[in-house]
Amino acid sequence: MKWEADSKVLIQGITHPLAISYAPRMKAQGTNIVAGITLDEETSDINDIPVFTLVEEAVTEVGKIDTSLIFSPPYEVLDAGLEAIAANIEQLVIVTAWVPPLDLITLLEQAKATNTFVLGSGSEGLLVPDNFWLGVMEPEFYSKGSVGIISRCDRLMDEVAKRLTKAGLGQSLAISLGADWIMGSNFEQWLQIMEEDDSTKAIVLLGQPYSSPELLAAQYIDSGIEKPVIAYLPGIQAPINRSFGDATSIIASQLSYQSTSITEENQTVTALKKAGVKIANNVEEIPKLVKRLFPSQRRKSRTSNR
């Protein structure tokens, strides 16, 4: 993977309102956006970014492209992704959410066959503070430091980064996996990347309380991650009596007048605690838990408050 300031970035769906809003901001921050793609043949450039109707045309004009940032509408993401893969673009970041599941599965199968990296769908992107920004995060909330963030929560990552920054805890790398149920890159991949990254000293994991990726992440942390991890699962404290399972089990339970409950929430929390992960009960606790890992930072914060 190549996530560097000089990486060549293509924006597919550059006339989407989000792309129009964020493309000039990314470019102003130093992101090397070399071209955009739109189906509107009358568009020649947007914010000094040359615009083409085909990815192949863009590659011919600007040379090999490292990453495609996809803003295309959900039903166009499959075609956009396949076109990028055909043009030998090795990294796809899909900002678009709610991509049809079968389309995304087809795209991920092709990506696997061609060794193409996919982040998303529904990803906010990724950010290395003061170095590289790709996506729709708010970079002013982030600061350079040693805390890595991996999120599967829509927009929560910005809030957490803002609170960490306010507490004097900068970030080494921030990754949004996307909040959709089917995703490309997963927790395990990025946990390993952060484990091997010398600049990352602690990891904050933001996940969902009722899904399997977080459980798999807990098992992976237990088996191979030595750096400290703090997790926050929004909704984990909600007093909701919910029954999860396939349709047959749910209907059978209702017909037999029995209340069944599959405690996926408890399984996830138990697995995380078994792996040594500290669980935050709310967003405010995250900086406090991280600070306990850095005594020198805690002393510095106390001194600055006098």
C-alpha positions in Angstrom: 0.0 0.0 0.0 1.1 3.5 -0.8 -0.3 6.3 1.4 2.2 9.1 0.9 2.0 12.8 0.1 3.1 12.3 -3.5 0.7 9.5 -4.2 -1.3 10.2 -7.3 -5.1 10.4 -6.5 -8.0 10.1 -8.9 -11.5 11.1 -7.9 -14.3 9.1 -9.5 -17.7 10.9 -9.3 -16.0 14.3 -9.0 -19.2 16.2 -9.7 -20.9 14.7 -6.6 -21.6 17.5 -4.1 -19.3 15.9 -1.5 -16.5 15.6 -4.0 -17.0 19.2 -5.1 -16.8 20.3 -1.4 -13.8 18.2 -0.3 -11.6 18.0 -3.4 -10.4 21.6 -3.2 -9.8 21.2 0.5 -7.8 18.0 0.1 -5.8 19.7 -2.7 -5.1 22.7 -0.5 -3.8 20.4 2.2 -1.4 18.8 -0.2 -3.2 15.8 -1.5 -1.9 15.1 -5.0 -5.2 14.9 -6.9 -4.2 14.6 -10.6 -7.6 14.0 -12.2 -11.3 13.5 -11.9 -13.9 11.3 -13.6 -17.5 12.3 -14.5 -20.1 11.1 -17.0 -20.8 14.8 -17.9 -18.8 15.3 -21.1 -19.2 19.1 -20.9 -17.0 19.3 -17.8 -13.4 20.0 -18.6 -12.0 20.9 -15.1 -13.1 21.4 -11.5 -11.0 23.5 -9.1 -8.0 23.2 -11.5 -8.4 19.4 -11.5 -8.6 18.0 -15.1 -11.7 16.0 -15.6 -12.2 13.0 -18.0 -15.0 10.7 -18.8 -12.9 7.5 -18.8 -10.3 6.4 -16.3 -8.1 5.1 -19.2 -8.0 8.6 -20.6 -6.9 10.0 -17.3 -4.1 7.5 -17.0 -3.0 8.2 -20.5 -2.8 11.9 -19.7 -1.3 11.9 -16.2 0.5 8.6 -16.0 0.0 5.8 -13.4 -2.4 6.6 -10.7 -2.0 5.1 -7.2 -5.4 5.6 -5.6 -9.0 6.2 -6.7 -11.3 8.0 -4.3 -14.9 7.0 -5.3 -17.8 9.3 -4.8 -20.0 7.8 -7.5 -23.7 7.0 -6.7 -24.2 3.6 -5.0 -25.5 1.9 -8.2 -22.4 3.2 -10.2 -19.8 2.1 -7.7 -19.3 -1.4 -9.2 -18.6 0.0 -12.7 -16.3 2.7 -11.3 -14.4 0.2 -9.2 -14.0 -2.3 -12.1 -12.9 0.5 -14.4 -10.2 1.6 -11.9 -9.0 -1.9 -11.5 -8.8 -2.4 -15.3 -6.6 0.7 -15.4 -4.2 -0.9 -12.9 -5.1 1.4 -10.0 -4.1 -0.6 -7.0 -6.0 1.2 -4.2 -9.7 2.1 -4.0 -11.3 4.2 -1.3 -15.1 4.0 -1.5 -16.7 7.0 0.2 -20.1 6.1 -1.2 -22.3 4.3 1.4 -25.1 1.8 0.8 -23.6 0.2 -2.3 -25.8 -2.7 -3.3 -24.4 -5.8 -1.5 -24.1 -8.0 -4.6 -22.3 -5.2 -6.4 -19.8 -4.8 -3.6 -19.3 -8.6 -3.3 -18.5 -8.7 -7.1 -16.1 -5.8 -6.8 -14.3 -7.3 -3.8 -13.9 -10.6 -5.6 -12.3 -8.9 -8.6 -10.1 -6.8 -6.2 -9.0 -10.1 -4.5 -8.1 -11.6 -7.9 -6.1 -8.6 -8.9 -4.6 -7.9 -5.5 -6.3 -4.5 -5.3 -6.7 -2.9 -1.9 -10.3 -1.7 -1.1 -11.3 0.6 1.8 -15.0 1.0 2.3 -17.7 1.2 1.2 -19.0 4.1 3.3 -15.5 5.1 4.4 -14.6 8.5 5.6 -11.1 7.8 4.2 -7.8 7.9 5.9 -5.5 10.6 7.4 -1.9 10.9 8.5 -1.9 14.2 10.4 0.3 16.8 8.7 1.2 14.4 5.9 -1.7 12.8 4.0 -5.4 13.3 3.8 -7.8 11.3 1.7 -11.5 11.4 2.2 -14.2 13.4 4.0 -12.8 13.7 7.6 -12.2 17.2 9.1 -8.4 17.5 9.3 -8.5 20.4 11.7 -9.6 18.0 14.4 -6.5 15.9 14.1 -2.9 16.5 15.3 0.3 14.6 14.9 1.0 12.1 17.6 1.2 8.5 18.6 -2.5 7.3 18.9 -3.9 5.3 16.0 -7.6 5.2 15.3 -9.6 2.6 13.5 -13.3 3.3 13.1 -16.4 1.5 11.8 -18.7 4.3 13.1 -20.1 6.9 10.8 -18.5 10.4 11.7 -17.6 9.4 15.2 -13.9 9.3 14.4 -13.8 13.1 13.9 -15.3 13.7 17.4 -12.9 11.3 19.0 -9.9 12.8 17.3 -11.0 16.3 18.4 -11.2 15.2 22.0 -7.9 13.5 21.8 -6.3 16.5 20.3 -7.8 18.8 23.0 -6.3 16.5 25.6 -2.9 16.8 24.0 -3.0 13.3 22.5 -2.1 13.5 18.8 -2.7 10.8 16.2 -0.4 8.8 14.1 -3.0 7.4 11.7 -6.8 7.5 11.4 -8.7 4.9 9.3 -12.4 4.7 8.6 -13.4 1.2 7.5 -16.9 2.3 6.6 -20.1 1.6 8.5 -21.7 -0.7 5.8 -22.1 -4.3 6.7 -19.9 -5.5 3.8 -16.5 -3.9 3.7 -13.2 -4.4 2.1 -10.3 -3.7 4.4 -11.0 -4.9 8.0 -9.9 -4.3 11.6 -7.3 -7.1 11.5 -5.4 -5.6 8.6 -5.1 -2.2 10.2 -4.4 -3.5 13.7 -1.4 -5.3 12.2 -0.3 -2.2 10.3 -0.4 -0.2 13.5 1.3 -2.9 15.5 4.2 -2.7 13.1 4.2 1.2 12.9 6.9 2.7 15.2 5.0 6.0 15.5 1.9 4.3 16.9 2.0 3.7 20.7 -1.7 3.0 21.4 -4.7 2.1 19.3 -8.3 3.3 19.7 -10.9 1.0 18.1 -14.4 2.4 17.4 -16.9 -0.3 16.5 -20.5 -1.4 16.5 -21.8 -3.5 19.4 -23.8 -6.1 17.5 -21.7 -7.3 14.6 -19.0 -9.9 14.0 -16.1 -7.7 12.8 -15.6 -6.4 16.3 -15.6 -9.9 17.7 -13.1 -11.0 15.1 -11.0 -8.0 16.0 -11.0 -8.9 19.7 -9.8 -12.4 18.8 -7.1 -11.0 16.6 -5.9 -8.6 19.3 -5.8 -11.5 21.8 -3.7 -13.6 19.4 -1.2 -11.1 18.1 -1.4 -7.4 19.2 0.9 -6.3 21.9 0.2 -2.5 21.8 -2.5 -1.3 24.2 -6.0 -1.0 22.7 -8.9 1.1 23.9 -12.3 0.3 22.4 -15.6 2.2 22.3 -18.8 0.6 21.0 -21.6 3.2 20.8 -24.9 1.8 22.1 -23.3 -1.0 24.2 -24.9 0.5 27.3 -28.3 0.9 25.8 -30.9 -1.1 27.8 -32.4 -2.8 24.8 -33.9 -6.3 24.8 -33.1 -7.4 21.3 -33.1 -10.8 19.7 -30.6 -11.5 16.9 -30.7 -14.4 14.6 -32.0 -15.7 11.3 -35.6 -15.3 10.3 -36.5 -18.9 11.1 -35.2 -18.6 14.7 -37.0 -15.3 15.4 -40.3 -16.5 14.0 -40.1 -19.9 15.9 -39.4 -17.9 19.1 -42.4 -15.7 18.6 -44.7 -18.7 17.8 -43.6 -20.6 20.9 -44.1 -17.5 23.1 -40.5 -17.7 24.2 -38.1 -14.8 24.5 -34.7 -15.7 23.1 -31.7 -13.5 23.3 -28.4 -14.0 21.7 -25.9 -11.9 23.7 -23.6 -10.8 20.9 -23.0 -7.6 22.9 -21.7 -9.5 25.9 -19.6 -11.8 23.7 -17.9 -8.9 22.1 -17.2 -7.1 25.4 -16.0 -10.4 27.0 -13.7 -11.1 24.1 -12.3 -7.6 24.2 -11.6 -7.7 27.9 -10.1 -11.1 27.5 -7.7 -9.6 25.0 -6.7 -6.9 27.5 -8.7 -4.1 25.8 -9.9 -1.3 27.9 -13.6 -0.5 27.3 -14.7 3.2 27.2 -18.3 3.7 28.4 -18.6 7.0 26.5 -16.6 9.3 24.3 -15.4 11.4 27.2 -13.6 8.4 28.7 -11.4 7.7 25.7 -8.8 10.4 26.3 -8.8 9.5 30.0 -8.0 5.9 29.2 -5.4 6.8 26.7 -3.7 9.2 29.1 -3.2 6.4 31.6 -1.0 4.8 29.1 1.3 7.8 28.9 2.3 9.0 32.4 4.6 11.7 31.0 1.7 13.1 28.9 -0.5 13.1 32.0 2.1 15.1 34.0 2.5 17.5 31.1 -1.3 18.1 31.0 -1.4 18.8 34.7 1.4 21.3 34.5 -0.2 23.1 31.6 -3.5 23.5 33.6 -1.8 25.2 36.5 
